[in-house]
Amino acid sequence: MSDRHLKLLLFDQDPIFRLGLRVALEAIPNLEVTGVVETDTTALQILAEIAQEDPKQVNLLVLEFGNGRSTTSQQLGLQFCRQLKALYPNLPILLLSSVQEQGLLLAAKSIGVNGYCPKGTPLPELVTAMQEVADGGDYWFRDTEAMALPTPRANATPNFLLPSTDAINRVFPYSPLPFSRLRNNLRLSGIAYIEATLAAVTAQLQVPGLAVLDRAILAGRRRELLAARWLLNRLLVSSQERQEKHIPVADEPPLTPLLSSAIEQRQTVSPLLSPGTLQSALFTSCVSKLQFSLRNVTDVPLEIDIFREDKKRELLYLILQKLAEQLDELRASQIQLSQLNEVRNTLIGDLWQAAITDFFGKFSRIKLGNNNIEIVNLFLQNAEVVQRDILNKIPLFCELYSYLLFQTELNIDNTSYPVVSAEAKSQTLMILENLLIQVANGVVQPLLNYLADVEEIKQNFYNRQLISTREIERFRNDLSWKYRFSNYINEPKAVFESRYELFVIAPRGIASTSVYASRNQELGKLSNIPLVVTLLLEFSDAIAPRLKSLLSFLGSGIVFILTQIIGRGLGLIGRGILQGIGSVSLLEKNLRRNSDRTK
């Protein structure tokens, strides 16, 4: 495989898949995603610009085969590939598609497509396919043999702007494999799937706020995966192969539900990771967690609660993408660690502004009465309020950026975590999720202030349960009370208790957790009502033990009086009454008996 720099253009209609693949590929050395597009028109426009400016900017096109499973969509995909090959005959094309019909793939080969991998192909194998195709060869994945079968590549790497010199009718190569090789391929394929699922389950188990039942189910699933891996290694590997390849007879034993420490001790991480690799690993985990439910399961109302779930997810993805771009710009500017705190508010403000501009559209307008209003310009007028109420209160921002930009140790929760440790990644992921959610709240706040009850906005963005005027006003009132409680009670209490509240993405929805942080400087700046709140808390802490002792003593005295004095007295009275009733009954019986005898 050639070690030359691989520059690819990614074309896919699925925004979630595009972002996830781009984040994963950014960690690969000698590989650069020069552009990401979602329509064929945009792809052709970018290729035309590249052809005029610098043809070397792209040496591989990775694309999806149509935008769905319908026959029409697939035929349009074939037509687009044919158009690309007619315009740029030497531009290597790799299909990364969910389509698996061999007839369509053969048709794609016949028009000059150079390779194919199904979606879900392991990343190392996908990168191998990309390099093989970019170097002038073919790479066609054969699912029936559970392996990829590359064909030899040409000696020279062509420029995609040069005219085509030949047209080869390509067919799928096939050669029967020995049983041992097929068995090994099956084992490796199964192990790869189990390892990927095992990593996902382990990541879910480390999510804070996980319900006890969910944790038990996930722990059981993890034990099943470990057992399946053990069986796979035992059944599909001969004793000779096991000795040659040093495959253990038994795998590691299943872990107990208390997984965090044991899992993290067994994870091995390279001690030398580039900042880009750290960022890619963290963002990939975040993208995976954004597939969870985004329902707010806390008692605190959030601005994004008014959005439908798909709009929440779209907004959070966009902010993550803008954050990645901002980090790239900071690396290019060679910012120093000591400067982060100085530009903190500017960075958060720029991130918020970029998210608002792209989410609503820079030139989008809405008609209110006789006025045609530019949405983004209207919302940006609220920047000072959003900065004061939301953005400036986002915690641990500098710690996140210094970790991603300069690989500094993460100091959080009264503990210092090494850069490459699993604990550092887990804690940083919580900070990142909180940042995304809070910036998203800041994006939604101006909309609620200016255009909350506009029908066009409600149709495009709102949750069905929050579309009536009454529900919208109730939601806005809840947010107003949240700001008041936060400013006067909750925030002073958190400062006094030396902690930050973080919103995180858990399997059951958006949950909250808290981490320790020294906030003595903020405590010294409190005044007026927030200061009174902290004094009341301190007074409560001082008097509470004595008050509890007094109440306990009074309670014991009351219990003694009720049980030993009043209770016994009532018991004696009741006993006397019962005895008196019994004596009267006996006397009546004797009188009757005497009267009967007299008769």
C-alpha positions, 0 to 999 in steps of 0.5 A, spaced: 500 500 500 502 506 498 503 511 503 502 517 499 497 522 502 490 520 501 485 526 500 477 524 499 471 527 498 465 524 501 458 524 498 452 521 502 445 524 504 445 521 511 448 527 515 449 522 521 453 518 517 457 523 514 459 526 521 460 520 524 465 517 518 468 524 518 470 524 525 473 517 525 477 518 518 480 524 521 484 520 526 487 516 520 494 519 518 496 521 511 488 521 510 484 528 509 477 529 508 477 535 503 470 536 503 463 533 505 457 534 500 450 531 500 447 532 493 450 530 487 449 538 484 454 540 490 459 534 488 459 536 481 460 543 483 466 542 488 469 537 483 469 543 477 472 548 482 477 543 484 479 541 477 480 549 475 484 550 481 488 544 484 486 537 481 491 534 487 486 536 492 482 530 491 484 523 489 478 519 491 471 520 491 467 516 496 459 516 495 453 512 497 449 509 491 443 513 491 439 515 497 434 509 498 432 502 497 427 504 491 429 502 484 428 509 482 433 512 487 438 506 485 438 508 478 439 515 479 445 513 483 448 509 477 446 515 472 450 519 477 456 515 477 456 514 469 456 522 469 462 522 474 466 517 469 464 521 463 467 528 466 472 525 470 474 518 467 480 517 472 477 519 478 477 513 483 470 512 485 469 507 492 462 506 493 460 506 501 453 503 500 448 499 504 446 496 497 448 489 496 444 487 490 450 484 485 446 486 479 447 493 481 454 492 483 456 489 477 452 495 473 457 499 477 463 496 475 461 496 468 461 503 468 467 504 471 466 504 479 473 502 482 471 499 488 465 497 493 464 496 501 458 496 505 456 500 510 458 497 517 465 495 514 470 495 520 474 502 519 481 499 518 478 495 512 475 501 509 481 505 510 485 499 506 480 499 501 480 507 500 488 507 499 487 501 494 482 504 490 486 511 490 492 508 488 489 505 481 486 498 483 480 495 485 477 493 491 470 489 491 467 486 498 464 479 497 459 478 503 458 471 501 466 469 503 466 474 509 472 478 506 474 483 501 478 481 495 482 486 492 485 486 485 492 488 483 493 496 482 496 499 476 503 501 477 502 509 476 497 513 479 493 517 474 490 524 475 483 524 474 483 530 469 487 526 464 483 522 459 481 515 459 486 510 456 482 504 456 475 501 458 475 494 462 469 490 463 470 488 470 467 482 473 468 480 481 474 475 482 473 468 485 477 463 487 475 458 492 479 458 499 481 452 503 477 450 509 482 453 514 482 460 511 475 460 510 474 458 518 479 463 520 475 469 516 469 467 519 472 467 526 475 474 525 469 477 522 465 474 528 470 477 533 470 483 530 462 484 530 463 482 538 468 486 539 464 492 536 458 490 540 462 489 546 465 496 546 458 499 545 455 496 551 461 497 555 460 505 553 453 505 555 455 501 562 459 507 564 454 512 562 452 516 569 445 516 571 443 509 568 437 506 571 439 500 575 434 495 571 438 498 565 445 497 568 443 489 570 441 488 563 447 491 560 451 487 564 448 481 562 449 482 555 456 484 556 457 477 559 453 473 554 458 477 549 464 475 553 461 468 553 460 468 545 467 470 544 470 465 548 466 459 544 468 462 537 475 462 539 474 455 541 470 452 536 473 455 530 480 455 532 484 448 531 489 447 537 495 448 532 493 455 530 491 457 537 498 455 539 501 459 533 497 465 534 497 465 542 490 465 542 488 463 549 484 457 551 479 461 555 477 469 555 477 473 561 472 472 566 465 476 565 465 482 570 461 484 575 456 489 575 461 494 578 464 495 572 468 501 571 474 500 575 475 493 572 474 495 565 478 501 565 484 497 568 484 492 562 484 497 557 490 498 553 491 505 550 497 508 546 501 513 551 502 517 544 496 520 541 496 526 537 490 531 539 487 530 533 486 522 535 484 524 542 478 529 539 476 523 534 475 518 539 471 523 543 467 525 538 466 518 535 463 516 542 459 523 542 456 521 536 454 514 538 451 517 544 447 522 540 443 516 537 440 515 544 433 518 546 434 526 547 428 526 552 429 530 558 428 526 564 431 531 569 426 536 573 429 542 570 426 545 563 431 546 558 430 550 552 431 545 547 425 541 550 420 545 545 423 541 539 422 535 536 427 529 537 430 529 530 431 537 530 434 536 537 439 531 534 440 535 528 442 541 532 446 538 537 450 534 531 451 541 528 454 544 534 459 538 534 461 540 527 462 547 528 466 545 535 470 541 530 471 546 526 473 551 531 478 547 534 481 546 527 482 554 527 485 554 534 490 549 532 492 553 525 492 559 529 497 556 534 494 559 540 497 558 547 494 554 553 495 561 557 490 565 552 484 560 553 482 563 559 482 570 556 478 568 549 473 563 553 467 568 552 469 569 545 470 562 543 463 560 546 460 566 543 463 564 536 460 557 537 453 559 538 453 564 533 455 559 528 450 554 530 445 559 529 447 562 523 447 555 520 441 552 523 436 557 521 440 559 515 444 565 514 439 569 509 432 565 511 426 570 512 419 570 516 413 574 514 410 577 520 404 582 518 407 586 513 414 585 515 419 580 512 424 579 517 431 576 517 431 570 522 438 570 524 439 577 524 433 578 529 436 572 534 443 575 534 440 581 537 439 577 543 447 575 544 448 579 550 442 576 554 444 569 551 451 570 553 449 572 560 444 567 562 447 561 559 453 561 555 458 564 560 455 559 565 457 553 562 462 550 566 469 547 565 470 550 558 477 551 558 479 544 561 475 541 555 479 545 550 486 544 553 485 537 553 483 537 546 488 542 544 494 541 548 493 534 551 493 536 558 491 532 564 484 533 566 483 535 573 476 534 575 472 532 581 478 533 585 482 528 581 487 528 576 486 523 570 492 522 565 490 524 558 490 517 555 486 514 561 479 511 560 477 516 566 479 522 562 475 520 556 469 519 560 469 525 564 471 529 558 465 526 554 460 529 560 463 536 559 462 535 552 455 533 552 454 539 557 457 544 552 453 541 546 446 541 550 447 548 553 449 551 547 443 548 544 439 552 549 442 558 547 440 557 540 433 556 542 432 562 547 432 567 542 427 563 538 422 563 544 423 570 546 421 573 539 418 568 534 415 563 539 408 563 537 409 563 529 405 558 526 411 556 521 416 556 526 411 551 530 410 546 524 418 546 522 421 545 529 416 544 535 414 538 539 407 536 538 405 536 545 408 544 545 404 547 539 398 550 542 399 557 545 397 555 552 402 550 552 408 555 549 406 560 554 406 555 560 413 552 557 416 560 557 413 561 564 417 555 566 423 557 563 422 564 567 422 561 573 428 556 572 432 562 571 430 566 577 431 559 581 438 558 578 440 565 579 437 566 586 437 559 589 440 553 585 447 557 583 449 560 590 447 553 593 452 549 587 457 554 589 457 553 596 457 546 595 463 546 590 460 543 585 457 544 577 451 541 575 452 537 568 447 535 563 449 529 560 446 524 554 444 517 557 440 511 554 434 514 557 434 521 555 438 527 557 440 526 565 443 531 570 450 529 574 454 533 578 462 534 579 466 537 584 470 543 583 473 549 587 469 555 587 471 559 592 472 565 588 465 565 586 463 564 593 467 571 595 463 575 589 456 573 591 452 578 594 444 580 595 440 574 595 445 569 593 449 571 599 443 570 603 441 564 601 448 561 602 448 564 609 441 561 610 444 554 608 450 555 613 446 557 619 441 551 617 448 546 617 450 549 624 443 549 627 441 542 624 444 537 629 442 541 635 435 541 632 435 534 631 437 532 638 432 537 641 427 534 637 429 527 638 429 528 646 422 531 645 420 526 641 422 521 646 419 524 652 412 525 648 412 517 646 414 516 654 408 520 656 403 517 651 405 510 652 407 509 659 402 514 662 396 516 658 397 509 655 397 505 661 391 510 664 387 508 659 388 501 659 387 501 667 380 505 665 378 500 660 380 494 664 375 497 670 370 498 665 370 491 662 370 488 669 364 492 671 360 490 665 362 482 667 360 483 674 353 486 672 352 480 667 353 475 673 349 479 678 343 478 673 344 471 671 344 470 679 337 474 680 334 470 674 336 463 677 333 465 684 326 468 681 326 461 677 326 457 683 321 461 687 316 460 681 
